[in-house]
């Protein structure tokens, strides 16, 4: 098995010079509006073609011209896949021959308009460095292919091991096989290491050929680490990633040992594509539940950085089948098959011999149908083609034996001397043989237990313009999302349901068959493989442009060298620092669900290096340091109690001056009049109730406020609970209380009205002047750094346009008028937040900016 995601397409391997590229649009749609107009035109043309009003097809045997040779100038599309689209063969005298590989991906990307396509992938053979490898590289370069050479051990661990034994199985809802032996655990570690190494080799080879402006399209689960590796090398690279298999639900995916590493790597891509909306929804759900990120209608958001996630159903090239049906040899084959099967209804199944294809279920359903309707025994015939796959794997050998046993039992029980109900073939069929078989079939059975798309259903519809056969399609195949309107959808696990569907298909009226076929035919002709490729590339361009527009609204980073020079020149300086995730190390949600919040809190400590820097700043008599935090007084005093700095606890509700001789008692003073706090007890009861209902959430009770935090709980469930909690608060304990509800990203806080960091800053300057004299509040340099949320913007806007000294002061500094503001804030992940010269509004900066 060479290309699991693509083997459902045509199974032959024609010569590279004679492969039809299909009808291609003249101009690639460059934006969403153009794509909508083009789609409307295609639907109109599909109806005309179905009625015989379209352009004449190519003459039988006439080869479609190959795409023009790639040019050096203009944008390039770099397709990165596990395998190159060609298979290499060694000829005499050191020469190599190439044949185009089979698969829907190859035909879909064979002639994308507007780009010079270059492929990067493994050539499928093992060659040591030397003359033969150089010769093959040159031969592939003539076909715009760049090889990634891997040794046999790496391929075995990477492709046969981690890709097919782990990822492919899990993505198709096949549980991971776990052995009790230690050697099996080590094997998985070796496979994961080989997977990472193979992805690194792909990245290194691609970067040697990458030019600025190229579009990189990464294909399938073999290269899930590649988007992160490429973005680390070039942050402005346009990178898209597409999965050709199903993506499982989050509950299935979370069984993967390296689940977080793969999700974070894929999220570095600009655009992530799936065949169906269900797969896209499962991916977003996995990012939300496992990584704790925010899922939006457009994709996944991580600290202001949006990765678009969307569905792009792949198609096929119906014109190649229409052309094949006009060939004389195909027409002769059709006539012979009709003569051989005369008087019988023909049903067809074309599958790889794979556990996910549901072949045994299909045969059992047919047996059930014959048992319930014996009058059909000599009137119907099932042709089942089971293409061999993974013949060396014991599980597949067992599946083959089971299939043969069921076929033998049915033929022996329901067959006769002149007729058997099942014709079973364990071999490949050529493209033209398949076209003839598709054309004479009355019912096609596609009963996949789990499938990414399954293009067999598309190919069958393309060959049924004259016969209008019925498609019985599994609801677990991706094609059910596209062809469900015209097909009979079945649950392959329900044998009775499938048997009833077979009878319905065989007895369906001519009018209904024509109507169902028309719907499916219009879809496959309007949504071809070429349209799929054009749409994804166009959407990737749109996504990249939108990301650049968002980046333009982000102000430039603070010039560190200039800030340091201004700091040194200033005679009086003010540093306002946050506490959580600014001076402390950010702690991610732990994997072990048994850990309690107290244990997590114990990890949240100030980085010793940061503490040393703050200590040195406090020793400077011309520098005033104040730490603002929402934490309670005891937490701040425990950490910074011995330093010569100001502390502001509970969002500025309380303040403590430096422990000098005048403040030897280290007393805390209230900057805001403490209001009535009778409401706190009832709010605490509501929060405790929701804490019990929401696993891994916790309550922080402070002196004047109460916080319910659900950042370690299931994110989706936490949001639902937070919405319910707000309803309880508004209609209950705070309905007539002087309090504000502050909603954080994953928290709900209730605190007295009027408490804000901006107001606390104003009171602090007054306290500073009263404590050290009026000149103590004259600053030439102000820097604010902290993990301040949107509700704390007033701490920044407090300084906007404000002169901290009299206008005639020789070092007067009016903040907001600087060409480069000396003001910066940091997020919880230590990514910079910068402030605009006008307004000082903080904005998140993406990774690497």
N, C-alpha and C positions, 0 to 999 in steps of 0.2 A: 504494500500500500504506500503510494508515494505522496498523494495529495488528498488527505481525508476530506477536506472541505470542498473539493472540486470534482470528485469522482462521480457525482450524480449527473454531471453533464455528459456530453457525447463521449463515448468510450473508445473511439478509435484514435489513431495518432497519425494524421496525414502529414505529407511533406510540408515543410515550412514555406516553400515557394508557391504552393497551391492551396493554401488555407484561405477560405473566403473570409473577408473582414466584415461583411454585412453592409447594409446601407448606413452611411454615416452622415450626420448633420453637417451642413456646410460651415456653420459658425457655432462655436461652443457658447452656451448661455453664460454670461458673466455675472449675473446677479439674480436675485429671487424673482423679480418682475419678468425678466427675459425667460426664465425657466417656466413660469406659469403660462406665458403666451405660447411657448414652444410645446408645452404639454397639451394645451387646448388644440393646437394644430395637429398634433400626433393623434389625438382621439378622433378628430374629424377624418384624418386620413385612414385610421384603422377601420372605421365604418365603411368607407369607400372601398378599401381593399377587400373586405369581407364580401361585398356585393359585386366584386369583379370590376370595379371602376378605377383601380389604381394603375400605376405604370406597369408595363409589361415586364415580366421577370426575365432573368437571363436565360439564354438558350441552354438546353441540356448539355452538360459537359463544359460549359464556358466558364473559365476561371475568372473570379473577380480580381481586378488589379490589386497588387500588393500596395500597402501604404508607401508613400514616398520615403526615400532614404532620409534619416535625420540630418538636420542642419546644425551647424555649430552655434548659430546665433539664435536669440529668442529664449523664452522661458522653457525650462525642461521639467518633465515629470519623472521623478525617480521612484520607481516601484520597487519596494524591498519585500521580498517573499522568501520563504524557506527554500524553495526550489526555483531555478530559472525556468522560463517558459519553453526551453528547448532541451532535448536530450542529445548528448554527445556520443558519437560512435567513432572508434579509431579505424582509419583507413590505412592503406599501404603508404609507405614512404613518408611516415610521420605526419600525415594529413588527417584532419578531423572532419566528420560530417555531422550535420545538425538536423534534427527533426523537431517540429513543433509538438509540444506536449498537449495532451487532452485536458480539457477543463474549462469551466465557465469563466474563471478569472482571466485566462489567456485570451479568450475571444472578447471579453468585455474591455480589456485594456489594449487590444491589438492595434487600435488606430484612433486614439483620443485626439480630437481636433484641437488645435491651438497650442500643442505641446510637442516637443521632441521627447519621446518616451525612452527612458533607460532603465533596464532591469538590474537589480543587484540580488544575488542569491547563490545558493550552493549548486554546483553543476551536476551533482549526483554521482560523481566518481572520485576516487582517491588517487591523488597524484603527488609525489614528492616534488620539491622544488627542483627545477631543471629545465631542460630543453623542451620536453613534452608539455609541461605545464605552461611554459611561455607560448608554445605554438597554439595550445587550446585557448589561452587568454586572447591571443590575437584573432583567432577565428570567431570567438564570441564577441569581441569588440566590433567586428564587422556587422553584427546583428544588434548592436547597442546593448550588449549584455556584459555585466561585470561579475566575474566569479568570486565567491568567498570559499576558499579551500579549507576544508576541515578534515582532520585525521579520523580514522575509523573508530577509535575509542571515544572521541568527543561526540561523533555522530550517534554512536550507540547509546551513550548516556544521555545526550541532549535530545535527540529526535525519538528514538525508540523508547528511551527511558522516561524522562520528565515530560516531554510533549505528549506522547501517545499513551503512556501508562498512567500518568497522573492527570495532566490538564484535560486531555481529550476525554478520558473516562469521566472525570468530575463534571465537565461541561455538558455531558450527555446523561447526567443523573445516574451514573454508574458509581457506586461507593468505592472509595479507595481500598485497595487490598492491603491489609496489615498483617505482617507475620510476627510471631512472638520472638523470633531470633534477632539478636543484635545485629547480625550481618545485614538484615533487611533495612534496619534503621540507617545504617551507614550507607547502604546503596542509595537511599533517597537523598542523603546529604551529598553524595558524589554526583547524582543526577542534577541536583539544584546547582551545584558548583559548575558543572558542565554547561548547563543552560545559561548561566550568567556569562561564562567565558565565550560561548558561541555568540551571544548577543553583543558582547564587546568586540568580537572580530568583525561582525557585520557593521558595527558603528565605525570601526577604524577604516574598513574598506570604503564605506560610503563617504567618509570625510575626505578621503584622498581624491574623490571625483566631484565633490559638492562645490557648486558655485553659488554666490549670493543671488537670491531670487528664485532658486530652484524650489519646486514643490515636492516634498517627500511623502509618499504614501506607503505606510507600513501595513503589511497584511498578516492577519491571523494570530493565533495564540502562540505560535512558535517564537514570536519576537515581541513579547509584552514588555520586556525591559528596555527595548530600543528607544522609545520616545524620550525617556529620561536621559539616556546616554547621549542622544543627539542634542537635546536642549542644553545639556551641560557643556557641550562643545560649541554650540552656536545658539544663543538664546533667541535670536530673531528668525530662526529657521521655521518655515511653514511645515508642520508635521501633522499628518492625519493617521489614524489607526482604525482598521476595520476588522471585525471579527466575523468569520465565515461559519461559525458553529453557533449553537444556542449559548446564551449566558444563563447559568442556573440562578435560582432564587438565592437570596442572601443566606438562608438557612443551610442550603447545600454548599454554597461557595465557602462559607466560613469554616468548613472542615479542612480546607487546604492549609497546610502548615505555614506556608509563606504568603498568606492571603494579603497582608498589608503591604508587603514589598511590591507585589505585582500591581495592586490597585494604584499605589502612589506613583509608580513608574508610568503606567498608562495615562494617568491624569496629567502628565506633562505635555501630552499632545494637545494641539489646538482644537481638533475635532475628533470625536470618537463615534464610529458608525456601527450599527447593527442591522440585521435583516428585518427585524420586526420591532414594533413598539414594546412588546412584552420583554424582549431581551434588553432593550435600553432601560426599561423601568427596573428590571432586576439589577442591572449594573448600578444605577443611581441609588437603589435601596441598599446595595452592598456598601457603597461608599458612605452612605448615611449611617448605617447601623454598625459597621466595623471601624470606619475611620472617624466617625462623628462629624462629618462635614455636612454642609447645607445643600440639600437637593432643591433645585429650582426647575421651573418648566423648561428652561433652556439647557440645563445640565447640572454640573456640580460646581459649587463655589467654595473656595478655600481662601479665607482672609482677603476677599476682594478680587481674587483671581478666578475667572470663570472658564471652565472647560466645557465646551458644547458637546452634548450627547444627543444623537438623533437616529432615526430609523431610515435606512436606505435599502429598500428591497432590491436585490439583484434580479436581473432578467436574463434572457438568452437572445440569440439572433434568429428570429423566425424566418427571415429571408433565406438563410442557408438551407433550411428544411424545405421551403417552398421550391427552391431551385433543385434540390436533390430529388423531389418527387416528380420532376419533369424529365429526369434522365431515363433513357430507354432501358437500361439494365434494372433500374428500380421499378419501372412500370411492368417489366416482364416478371420480376420477383413478386410483385403485388398480384398479378394474374395467376401465378402458380399457387400462391398461398390461398387465394380465394377458391381456386379449384380444389385444393387439398382439404380445406375446412368447409366446403360447401354444405349447407344445411345445418350448421352449428353456429351458435353465438361464441365469439372468441373473447376471452378475458386475458389481460396481460399484466404481468408484474416484472419490473426491471429493477433489480436491487444489487448492491454489493452484499456478499454473504457476511453480514455483520449483525451483531446482537441488537443494535438499535433499529434495524430495518423492519422488524416485526414479521419476518417471513413465516415462522411457525404459526403465529396468530392468524395470518392470512390463510394458510392452508387449513387450519382448524375451522375457520369461519366458512370456507368453501365446503369442507366436509359436513358441517352443520347444515348448510344450505341443501346439499344433496340428500341428507338424511330426512329433512323436512319436506323436500319436494323431489321425490324420486322420478317424477315425470321428466325432469330436466337432465337426467343422468347421461343420455345420449344426444342431448341437444345443446350442451354447453361444453366448452373446452378452456382450461386455464393453462396458459403458457407462462411458466415462471423461469426467468433468467436470473441466476444467482452468480454474479461475477466473483471469482475467488478473491479472498482478501485475507492477509495475515495467516497464510496456510501453516506456518510453523508454530502458531500459538495454540496451546492445548484447548483453551476455551472455544476457539473457532473451529477446531477439529471436532469438538463435541457438538457444536451447533450444526455442522455439516452432516454429521451422523444422524442427529435428530431430524433434520429436514428430510434426508433420504428415507428415514423410517416412516415419517408421516406420509410422504409421497407414495411409497410402496404400499402402505396400508390402504390409502384411498383408492389407488388404481386397482389394487387387488380386490377390494370390496365392491366398488362401483363400476369397474371396467368390464369389458367383454372381449371376445376374440377380435372384433373389428374396431373397437374404440376404447381408449383410456381417457379419463377426464383431465389428467394433468400431464403436460409435457414439460419436463424439468431439464434445464441445461445449466451445467456448471462450467461456463466458459464465457469469454468475451464475444461480443458481436461487433461487426464493423458498423460504421456510421450509416452506410446505405442499406445494410440488412435491417438495422433498427428502424430506419425511415419506412421501409416497406411493411414491417411488422406493426409499427404505430398506425399506419394508414388503414389496415384491414381490421383493426381491433374494435370491438363494440364497447368494451368496458375496460378501463385501466384501474388497477388496484394499487394504491400507494398507502401502505399501512405502517409507516414509520412510528416507532415508539418515542423517538425524539430525533428531530432533524433540523439542521440550520435553515435550509430552504427546500431542497430537493427539486432540482430542475427537470427531473423525469416528467413531472406533471406538466411543466411548460412545453416540453418537447412533444408530448402526446397531443396537447391542444393544437400545437402548430401544424401537426400532420393530419388533423381531423376536419379540414375544411369541407371535404366531400361527404364523409361518413357521419360527422357530428356525434361521436361516441360520448359515453358518459364517464366522468371522472369520479371515482370513489376515493376520497382523500382523508388521511388521518388528520385530526385536529391538532396533533402534536408536531406536525411538520410546519415549518415556517411558511410554506406556500399556502397554507390554510388561511392566512391573513390576506392574501392577494386573490386567490381563486375560490374562496369560500362561497361567493355569491352564485357561481355556476356549478360547483361541485357538490357531491353528497358527502358531508362531513361525518366521520365516524370516530368512535373511541376504539382503538385497536385492542384494548384490553377487554372490551365487551363483545364476546364472540356472537352472542345472540343479535346484538345490534348490527354487527357487520354482516351476518347472514341475511338479515332483513334488508340491509342496504344493497346487497348483491341482487336480491330478487327485485327490488325497486328499480335498480339500474337496468336489469334485463327486460323488464316489462314496461319501461317508460315510453310514453307516447312520442311520436315523431316531433310534434309541435314543441313539447317541453324540452326534448333533447336539443333541438335547434336553438331554442331560446337560451338554454344554459350555455351551450357552446359559444353563442354570439358574445355573451358577457365575458367569458374567459378569453376568447380570441381577441377582443378589443383591448383587454388588459395587457396581454403578452406583447401585442404589437405596439402599444403606447408606452410600455415600460420595458424597453429592451436593455440588454447588457450595456450598450453604448450610452443610453440615457442614464443608467445607474452610475457609470463612471463619470460622465459629464456633470451630473448633479452633485456628486460628492466633491469633485475638484472645485466646482464653482462655489459650493457651500464652504469649503475650506478657505478659499480666497476671501469670501465675505466675512468669515469668522476672524481671519487674521486682520483684516482691515478694521473690523469693529474693535478688536483688542488694541490695535494701535490708536484708535480714536479714544478709547478709555485711558490709554497710557498718556495721551497728550493732555488730559485734564489733571494728571498728577504732576504737581510742581517738581522742579529739579531737586536733587538731594542737596543737603547743606554742604557747602565747601568746608571740609574739615580743617584744611590748612588755614583758611581765612578766619574761621571761628577760633582756632587756637591762637592766632596772632592777635585778634581782637581781645581775647580773654587776657592775654599777657599785657596788652597795652592799657586795659581798663584798670582804674584805681579802686573801683568798687563793683563787686559782682554779686549776682543773685542766681542761685541754682535751685530750681524747683524739680524735685524728683518723685516719681511714683514708687510704689513698693512691689506689689504683686506682679510677677512676670517682667519687671523692669530691673530690679535689683536682685530678684530671686530667680532660680532656675525653673523654667517651665516644666511641669510634670504632665506627661500624656496620660490618658485614661489607661489604667493597668489592664493587662490581659486576664489576670487571675480575678475571677469574680468574688473570691472569698475575702479579698482585702477590704478593710473597713476604711471609711473616710479618715479616721484618726491616723491610720498608717500612711495614707497618701499625704495628709497634712504634714506628717513628720518629715517627709522628703523635701518639703518646700523650704529651702534654706537659702540665705543670701550667699551668692558665690563668694568664696574667700578673697579672690582677686578683686572683685568689685568692692567688697567691704574695705579692703586696704586702700583703694583709690578714694573712696568716700572719706575715709579717715584722714588721708593726706589733705584733701580739700578742706575739711573742717579745721585743720590746723592752720590754714591761711587766715590771718586776721582780717584781710580785705575781702574775703569770700563768705557769703551767708548761704547756708544750705538748709533747705526745709524739705521734709519728706511728707508727701500727701498720700493718704491711703484710706480705703474703706474699712480696713481692719480695725479691731478694737484697740484700746489703749495698751492693754497688757502685752499684746503681740509686738507692737512697735517698741515698747519700753524694754522688752526682753532682748530685742535684737540690737537696738541703737541707743539703749539707755545711757551708755558711758561716753558717747560721742558728743562733741560740742556742736550740736545742730538743733534745729527746731523740728518738732513733730506735730503733725496734724492727723488726728484719728477720726474714724467714722465720717469720712468725706468732709472734714473740716469742722465737725461739730465741737471737737475738743482740740486744744492746742497746748503744747508744753514748750517752754523756753529752754535754751541750753542750760546744762547743769553748772552754772557759774556760781560765784559766791552769793550773788543776789537771789539765786534760785536753788539754794542748796537742798531744799526739800523736794525738788523736782515735782512741783505741783502742776496739775492739769487745770486749765481754765476753760470755761465754755465761751466760745465765740458767738454763739447764738443762744438766746434765752431758751432754756429747756422747757418745752411745752408739756402739757398734760400727757402722760404716757399710759393712761388707763386702757387704751386700745390694744396695747402690746400683748396682753394675756390672751385675748380672744383671737388675735391674729396668729399667735403662737399655736393655739389649738388647731386652727385651720391648716397651718403649715405642717404640723405634726401628723394630721390626718392624711394629707397628701403625701407626706414622706413615707407613711406606711403603705399607701397604695402604689407608690412608684419606687420599685427596687433601685437601690444605689443612689437615691437622692438624699439630701441632708439639709438640715436647718442650722443657720448661724444666728444665734440670738446675741445682739449687742446691747449696749446701754440704752440707745435711743432708736434703734432700728432692728428689723428682723428680715433675714434673707433666706429664701428657699432656692437651692441650687440643684439642678439636675444634669450637670455636664457629664457625669459618669453613668447616667441612666441611658436606656435606649432612646435615641434622639427623637424618633417619630412619636413614640409613646409619651415621652417627656413633653413634647409640644402640645399634644392633646390634653395632658393633665394640667399643663400651665394655663391653657385656655379655660378649662373647667375651674381651676383655682381662682382665676380672676373673676369669674361669675360669682363664686362664693364670697369673695371679698367685697365686691361692689354692692351686693345685695345684703350683706351681713355686717360684720364688725366695723367696717370703715365707712359705712354709709353717711354718718354724720360726724366723722372725726377729721381733725386738721392734718391730714397726712397725704403724701404723694405715693403713687405706685410707680416704681421704676423698673422697666423690663429690660434685662440684659439679653445677651445672645442665648444664654441657657440658665437664666435666673430671674427671680421675681423678688424685688425688695420693696418693703414698706418703711417709709421714713417720714419725719415731720415735714410739714410744708415749709418751703423757703430754704432748706438746707442744700447748699451747692458749693462746689469748690471755688467758683468765682467769687461768691460772697465771702467765703472763708479767706481768700487771698486778700481781699480788701481789708478785712479785719486784721489779718496778719501784718500788713504794712503799717496799720495804725498801732498795733501792739509793738512792732519793732521800733517805731519811732518813740513810743513811750518807754520802751525798755532800754534802748541804747542812745536815745537822743534824736532830734530831727534829721541830722545829717546821715544817720544810719540807713535811712530809706532812700538815699540818693544813689542810684545804680547807673553805671555806664554800660553794663553787660548783663543781659538776662537770658537764661537758657531754661526751657521747660522740657523735661523728658519723662515720659510715663506711659503706662498702659491705660490711657484715658478713653472711655467710651464716648459715644455721641452725646450722652447726657452731661458729660463733663466738658463740652466744648467751651462753656463760659469761662473756664480757666484760661483758655487761649484768647478768647475775644476780650477778656478783661484788659489785656495789654494792647489791644488793637488801637493804633493811633494815639496812644497815651504817652505823654512825656513824663518820665519819672523825676525829672529835675526842672527847675524853673527854666523858661526859654532862653534866658541870658546866661545860663550856666555854661562854663567853657566846655564841659563834656556832656552836654544835654543829648539825650538819646530818645528819639521819638520812634517807638517800635511801629513797624508797618510801613515806614518810609525808606527802609534800607533796600539797596539793590539785591542784597542777599541776606534774608532775615536770619538772625542768630537765634533761631527757635526750632527745636526738633522734638519729636516724640517717637517712642518705640512701641511696637505691638508686642503681644504675648510671645510670639515666635521670634522676637528680636529682628523682625523685618522693619525697615524704617518707615515712619510716618512723617511726612514733611508738611510744612505749613506754608501757605501761599502768602506773598507779601501783602495782598489785600484781603483782609478778612481772617487770615490765619486759620483757614479750615483744614483739618487734617484729612489726609487720604492715604489709603494703603498702597504700597508699592509692590508690584509682583516680584517673585523670586528673580534674582540675578540683575535687577535694575539698580 
